[in-house]
């Protein structure tokens, strides 16, 4: 009899796993993807919407395209996961049984964890809000812009710094740069703890060249109209507040026991298996500790983890031994304006300790970032 593989979430991990499984398993095996969104858009596109080179409406690819590939797409919300019984319950589709479960639900944003932020700030990681942020920036003749990283860990570590450079360039083009001030507030002592102090120093130097000030060890405590209060006792005023909200695992995941009372799903770092039978988790919903660091939440890691999971499932169904193992390696790009981007490469499972390097910005890297999106959209959904 065929197996039923249920994938929760249609982000990097969910789409990569679904496509690999469908291409390699016979039709008797069902591959089902469940997501409450009707479209997919990479997080990196939000930066292009902010700078004005892309519109939100043209960046959303319908998930219904999965059906034409033989992948069953259910546009629904997960309401309960029961790993002991091997079932998932969805709001509209009810009880769904599975033989294998891949949890790829990502991280949930919690902007209301910071008092008064929702009423006074803008969420950089909400694609619906990004066009509004851009319009607000275009209407400003200067003033103070505060970019606050409100919790750790958060998705795509370079994004707040990329956004700060884009905002600086918007002011430069509008002629408002002389009277504008941009501050980035970070709760950690360095810009990107996951990348280490050396890369963090380069990041700070890069934004400083654009007149952007980096404020280390400033964890936002509360927000009021035009005023920020930080846990270190510092205060600051602002005209426009842009925040990266705290993240957490979705409630349905926390309730089912996969987090074991922690913030994120614990997995075996090479196989992505959880403690539950035939249940895997990939991407932002998980936490992999490497020494004192946690692996960053970035799409490339979710994608590579998903491929490892898919291979294990395929090998198990085919009664073959598996050597599939996640290497802990990944990369991303950091835009610095003028159509250029740096290249961040990381090896978190390196025996001597995590190694992260940042290559100098180039137009070639920026083009690679654009191609990164194009190839995956085509492969996964078109």
C-alpha positions as CSV (number, residue, x, y, z in Angstrom):
1,X,0.0,0.0,0.0
2,X,1.1,3.6,-0.7
3,X,2.3,5.9,2.0
4,X,0.8,9.2,3.0
5,X,3.4,11.9,3.5
6,X,1.9,15.1,5.1
7,X,3.9,18.3,5.0
8,X,2.8,21.2,7.2
9,X,3.9,24.5,5.8
10,X,4.6,25.6,2.2
11,X,7.8,27.7,2.8
12,X,11.3,26.8,1.7
13,X,11.3,23.5,3.6
14,X,7.8,22.3,2.8
15,X,8.1,23.1,-0.9
16,X,11.6,21.6,-1.3
17,X,10.5,18.3,0.4
18,X,7.2,18.1,-1.5
19,X,8.8,18.5,-4.9
20,X,11.7,16.1,-4.2
21,X,9.3,13.4,-2.9
22,X,6.8,13.7,-5.7
23,X,9.5,13.5,-8.4
24,X,11.0,10.3,-6.9
25,X,8.0,8.4,-5.5
26,X,5.5,6.5,-7.5
27,X,1.9,7.7,-7.8
28,X,0.6,5.2,-5.2
29,X,2.3,7.4,-2.5
30,X,0.5,10.6,-1.6
31,X,2.3,13.9,-1.0
32,X,0.1,16.4,0.8
33,X,1.0,20.0,1.6
34,X,-1.1,22.0,4.1
35,X,-0.7,25.7,4.5
36,X,-3.1,28.5,5.5
37,X,-1.6,30.9,3.0
38,X,-2.7,30.7,-0.7
39,X,0.6,32.0,-2.0
40,X,4.3,31.8,-1.6
41,X,6.8,34.6,-1.5
42,X,10.4,34.5,-0.3
43,X,11.2,36.7,2.6
44,X,14.1,38.3,0.7
45,X,11.6,39.9,-1.7
46,X,10.4,42.2,1.1
47,X,13.6,44.2,0.7
48,X,13.0,44.7,-3.0
49,X,9.4,45.9,-2.2
50,X,10.9,48.3,0.3
51,X,13.3,49.7,-2.3
52,X,10.6,49.9,-5.0
53,X,12.1,47.4,-7.5
54,X,9.3,44.9,-6.9
55,X,5.6,45.1,-6.1
56,X,3.9,42.9,-3.6
57,X,1.2,41.8,-5.9
58,X,3.6,40.5,-8.6
59,X,5.7,38.6,-6.0
60,X,3.1,36.2,-4.7
61,X,3.1,32.8,-6.5
62,X,-0.1,30.8,-6.0
63,X,0.3,27.5,-4.1
64,X,-2.4,26.0,-6.2
65,X,0.2,25.2,-8.8
66,X,1.3,22.3,-6.6
67,X,-1.7,20.3,-7.7
68,X,-0.5,20.3,-11.3
69,X,2.6,18.6,-10.1
70,X,0.7,15.8,-8.4
71,X,1.2,17.3,-5.0
72,X,-2.1,17.7,-3.1
73,X,-2.3,21.2,-1.7
74,X,-4.8,22.0,1.1
75,X,-5.4,25.6,1.8
76,X,-6.2,25.2,5.5
77,X,-5.1,25.9,9.1
78,X,-3.6,23.2,11.3
79,X,-5.5,23.1,14.6
80,X,-4.1,20.0,16.3
81,X,-1.1,17.6,15.9
82,X,-1.3,14.2,17.5
83,X,2.0,12.4,16.9
84,X,1.0,9.5,19.1
85,X,-2.1,8.8,17.0
86,X,-0.4,9.8,13.7
87,X,-3.0,12.4,12.8
88,X,-3.3,16.1,12.1
89,X,-6.5,18.1,12.4
90,X,-7.3,21.0,10.1
91,X,-10.0,23.6,10.5
92,X,-11.8,22.7,7.2
93,X,-10.5,19.3,6.2
94,X,-10.8,17.7,9.6
95,X,-8.8,14.7,10.6
96,X,-5.9,13.8,8.3
97,X,-3.9,10.6,8.9
98,X,-0.2,10.3,7.9
99,X,2.5,7.7,7.7
100,X,5.2,10.4,7.7
101,X,4.9,14.0,9.0
102,X,7.2,16.9,8.1
103,X,6.6,20.0,10.3
104,X,7.8,23.0,8.3
105,X,5.5,25.7,9.8
106,X,8.2,28.3,10.3
107,X,8.4,30.8,13.1
108,X,5.4,32.9,14.3
109,X,5.9,36.6,14.8
110,X,4.7,38.1,18.1
111,X,4.7,41.9,17.7
112,X,2.3,42.4,20.6
113,X,5.0,41.0,23.0
114,X,6.4,44.5,23.1
115,X,3.9,46.9,24.7
116,X,2.4,49.5,22.3
117,X,4.5,48.4,19.3
118,X,1.5,47.4,17.2
119,X,-0.1,50.8,17.6
120,X,3.1,52.8,17.0
121,X,5.4,50.7,14.9
122,X,5.6,48.9,11.5
123,X,6.5,45.2,11.1
124,X,9.4,44.8,8.6
125,X,8.7,41.1,8.3
126,X,5.0,41.4,7.4
127,X,4.8,41.7,3.6
128,X,1.5,43.5,3.8
129,X,3.1,46.3,5.8
130,X,6.3,46.8,3.7
131,X,4.6,48.8,1.0
132,X,3.2,51.1,3.7
133,X,6.7,51.5,5.2
134,X,8.0,52.5,1.8
135,X,5.2,55.1,1.2
136,X,5.9,56.6,4.7
137,X,9.6,56.9,3.9
138,X,8.9,58.6,0.6
139,X,6.7,61.2,2.4
140,X,9.3,62.1,5.0
141,X,11.6,65.1,4.6
142,X,14.0,63.8,7.2
143,X,13.5,62.8,10.8
144,X,14.6,59.9,12.9
145,X,14.1,56.3,11.8
146,X,14.5,53.5,14.4
147,X,15.0,49.9,13.3
148,X,14.6,47.7,16.3
149,X,15.5,44.0,16.5
150,X,13.0,43.1,19.2
151,X,14.2,39.6,20.1
152,X,16.6,36.7,19.3
153,X,16.6,34.5,17.3
154,X,15.0,36.0,14.2
155,X,14.7,35.1,10.5
156,X,17.4,36.2,8.0
157,X,20.0,37.8,10.3
158,X,21.3,40.4,7.7
159,X,17.8,41.7,6.8
160,X,17.6,44.6,9.3
161,X,21.0,45.9,8.2
162,X,20.0,45.5,4.5
163,X,16.8,47.4,5.2
164,X,18.7,50.2,6.9
165,X,20.9,50.7,3.8
166,X,17.9,50.7,1.5
167,X,16.2,53.4,3.7
168,X,19.4,55.4,3.6
169,X,19.3,55.2,-0.2
170,X,15.7,56.2,-0.3
171,X,16.5,59.4,1.7
172,X,19.5,60.1,-0.6
173,X,17.4,59.9,-3.7
174,X,14.7,62.2,-2.2
175,X,17.2,64.7,-0.9
176,X,16.2,64.1,2.7
177,X,19.4,62.5,3.8
178,X,20.9,65.6,5.3
179,X,18.1,65.9,7.9
180,X,17.5,62.1,8.4
181,X,19.0,59.9,11.1
182,X,18.8,56.1,11.0
183,X,19.5,54.0,14.1
184,X,19.6,50.2,14.3
185,X,18.9,48.8,17.8
186,X,20.1,45.3,18.5
187,X,19.6,43.3,21.7
188,X,23.0,41.5,21.3
189,X,26.4,43.0,21.9
190,X,27.3,42.3,18.2
191,X,25.3,42.8,15.0
192,X,24.9,39.1,14.1
193,X,25.9,36.7,16.9
194,X,25.4,33.7,14.6
195,X,28.0,35.0,12.3
196,X,30.6,35.9,15.0
197,X,32.3,39.1,16.0
198,X,34.5,39.5,12.9
199,X,31.6,39.4,10.4
200,X,29.5,41.5,12.7
201,X,32.2,44.1,12.7
202,X,32.2,44.2,8.9
203,X,28.4,44.6,8.9
204,X,28.6,47.6,11.3
205,X,31.3,49.2,9.3
206,X,29.2,48.7,6.1
207,X,26.1,50.5,7.5
208,X,28.3,53.1,9.2
209,X,29.5,54.2,5.7
210,X,25.8,55.1,5.0
211,X,25.6,57.2,8.1
212,X,23.6,54.6,10.0
213,X,24.3,54.2,13.7
214,X,24.5,50.7,15.3
215,X,23.3,50.5,19.0
216,X,24.5,47.3,20.6
217,X,22.8,45.7,23.7
218,X,19.6,47.7,23.2
219,X,16.7,45.3,23.8
220,X,13.4,47.1,23.4
221,X,11.3,47.1,26.5
222,X,8.3,49.2,25.5
223,X,7.1,51.7,23.0
224,X,5.1,54.9,23.3
225,X,4.3,57.7,20.9
226,X,7.7,58.9,19.6
227,X,9.6,57.2,22.5
228,X,11.5,53.9,22.9
229,X,12.5,52.4,26.3
230,X,15.2,49.7,26.4
231,X,16.0,47.1,29.1
232,X,19.4,48.7,29.7
233,X,17.7,51.9,30.8
234,X,18.3,53.9,27.7
235,X,15.6,55.9,25.9
236,X,15.3,57.2,22.4
237,X,12.9,59.1,20.3
238,X,11.8,58.4,16.7
239,X,9.6,59.6,13.9
240,X,9.3,56.2,12.2
241,X,9.6,52.9,14.1
242,X,10.4,49.7,12.1
243,X,10.6,46.5,14.1
244,X,11.6,42.9,13.7
245,X,9.2,41.3,16.2
246,X,10.1,38.5,18.6
247,X,9.7,35.0,17.1
248,X,8.4,31.8,18.5
249,X,7.2,28.4,17.4
250,X,3.5,28.4,16.3
251,X,1.1,27.6,19.1
252,X,-0.1,24.4,17.5
253,X,3.4,23.0,17.5
254,X,4.1,24.1,21.1
255,X,0.8,22.4,22.3
256,X,1.5,19.0,20.6
257,X,4.7,18.4,22.7
258,X,7.3,18.6,19.9
259,X,9.0,21.5,21.7
260,X,9.1,19.6,25.0
261,X,8.5,22.9,26.8
262,X,11.2,24.8,25.1
263,X,10.8,27.6,22.5
264,X,11.5,25.5,19.4
265,X,11.3,21.9,18.1
266,X,14.3,19.9,19.1
267,X,15.7,17.6,16.3
268,X,18.6,15.4,15.7
269,X,21.0,17.7,13.9
270,X,21.9,15.4,11.0
271,X,18.6,13.7,10.3
272,X,15.9,16.3,11.4
273,X,14.0,13.6,13.2
274,X,12.1,14.5,16.3
275,X,11.5,12.2,19.3
276,X,8.1,11.2,17.7
277,X,7.9,8.3,15.3
278,X,8.2,9.2,11.6
279,X,8.0,12.9,12.5
280,X,10.5,15.3,11.1
281,X,10.9,19.1,11.5
282,X,12.8,21.5,9.3
283,X,13.6,25.2,9.1
284,X,12.6,28.0,11.3
285,X,10.4,26.0,13.6
286,X,13.5,24.1,14.9
287,X,16.5,25.0,16.9
288,X,19.9,23.3,16.4
289,X,22.5,24.3,19.0
290,X,26.1,24.4,17.9
291,X,28.1,25.0,21.1
292,X,26.6,28.2,22.6
293,X,25.1,29.3,19.2
294,X,21.9,28.3,17.5
295,X,22.0,27.8,13.7
296,X,20.4,30.9,12.0
297,X,16.9,30.8,10.7
298,X,17.3,31.1,7.0
299,X,15.6,29.6,4.0
300,X,18.7,27.8,2.6
301,X,19.0,25.7,5.8
302,X,15.3,24.8,5.6
303,X,15.7,23.8,2.0
304,X,18.8,21.6,2.6
305,X,17.3,20.0,5.7
306,X,14.1,19.2,3.7
307,X,16.1,17.4,1.0
308,X,17.8,15.3,3.7
309,X,14.4,14.4,5.2
310,X,12.9,13.6,1.8
311,X,15.8,11.3,1.0
312,X,15.4,9.4,4.2
313,X,11.7,8.9,3.6
314,X,12.3,7.7,0.1
315,X,15.0,5.3,1.2
316,X,12.8,4.0,4.0
317,X,9.9,3.4,1.6
318,X,12.2,1.7,-0.8
319,X,13.7,-0.5,2.0
320,X,17.1,0.9,1.3
321,X,19.8,2.0,3.8
322,X,20.1,5.8,3.9
323,X,23.2,7.9,4.2
324,X,21.3,11.2,4.0
325,X,22.7,13.7,6.5
326,X,22.5,17.4,6.9
327,X,25.9,19.0,6.6
328,X,25.3,22.2,8.6
329,X,26.4,24.3,5.6
330,X,24.5,27.2,4.0
331,X,24.8,30.6,2.6
332,X,22.9,33.8,2.0
333,X,23.4,37.2,0.5
334,X,23.6,40.7,2.0
335,X,22.5,43.6,-0.1
336,X,24.5,46.8,0.3
337,X,22.8,49.0,-2.3
338,X,23.7,50.1,-5.9
339,X,22.8,46.6,-7.2
340,X,25.5,44.9,-5.1
341,X,25.4,42.2,-2.5
342,X,27.9,40.4,-0.2
343,X,28.0,36.6,0.1
344,X,27.8,34.9,3.5
345,X,28.9,31.3,3.6
346,X,28.7,29.2,6.8
347,X,29.8,25.8,8.0
348,X,28.2,25.3,11.4
349,X,29.2,21.7,11.8
350,X,32.9,22.4,11.3
351,X,34.9,20.2,13.8
352,X,36.9,23.2,15.0
353,X,33.7,25.3,15.5
354,X,31.4,27.2,13.3
355,X,33.0,29.1,10.4
356,X,31.3,32.0,8.7
357,X,32.8,34.2,6.0
358,X,31.5,37.3,4.3
359,X,32.8,37.9,0.7
360,X,33.0,41.4,-0.6
361,X,29.9,42.9,-2.3
362,X,29.6,42.6,-6.0
363,X,27.0,42.9,-8.8
364,X,27.6,39.2,-9.5
365,X,26.4,38.3,-6.0
366,X,23.3,40.5,-6.4
367,X,22.5,38.7,-9.7
368,X,23.0,35.4,-8.0
369,X,20.5,36.4,-5.3
370,X,17.9,37.2,-8.0
371,X,18.6,33.9,-9.7
372,X,18.2,32.2,-6.4
373,X,14.6,33.3,-6.2
374,X,13.8,32.6,-9.9
375,X,15.1,29.1,-10.0
376,X,13.3,27.9,-6.9
377,X,9.9,29.5,-7.9
378,X,10.2,27.7,-11.3
379,X,11.2,24.4,-9.8
380,X,8.7,24.3,-6.9
381,X,5.6,26.0,-8.2
382,X,5.6,26.5,-12.0
